[in-house]
Amino acid sequence: MFGSLRSKFQTVQEGISASIRGLSTPEHPKSKKSANVRNVNYDAGADVLHHFQLQWNELHELAEENAGKAQEADALISSIYEKLQHEWNNVTCLNNTLAYIPKINNAIQDLMDQIGNLQEMFEEVEGALYRLEDLNEMLDLQSRQLDHRFQLALYKEKKLIELNNFKTKLANEHTERLSQHELNQQKKLKERRETFEEAFKEDLEEYKTTGSIPKLPVSAKGPSLDEIVLDIDSKIFDEFLEN
């Protein structure tokens, strides 16, 4: 780009020099001046001016183009600078982060030590939980044993109460049966006594009438004399003995 500008400037400089040389005339005698007047080009200045205007326009366009490219280069340089600044910030942050690596390693080591201590504590707690579970099972077993013993005691007490009630019932039934048996025996004895009293009265009347007592057949299964109780007045025997 700068080479083309240099060539343009050289071309313009050569054109200006040639125009100046064309305008300058050598010194001739006054006798020949009138003869060369007709050979002068009066439009040479306009052509030179037009040529320089074209060169100037071209230079102006090149300057504007260079200004646009300079702006593009400035924008590109700015973006590159921003990227480099961002990268520099990242590198700075990375350096700061790397500076904390020893502290992070120490913190990680402390955490590992704490994790080891926690693991030991967990193992101790796990062992304590196993022992607590065994103790709980033992207490549960003892509780079930006590419950079974209590249920057995209640069952035993219930059966004892039922046995006592049954004994009382049997005793009452036995007493009632004995009472009933005694009543039946007394009733039978009373009936026999009444029977013997009637027979005795009949025999006594017959003795008074006939003077003899009829003999009755003795039953082997009859009651003994000790069992016979005569419910009569003793005055009858006294009167009988007196007569």
Order of alpha helices (4+ residues) and beta strands (2+ residues): alpha-alpha-alpha-alpha-alpha
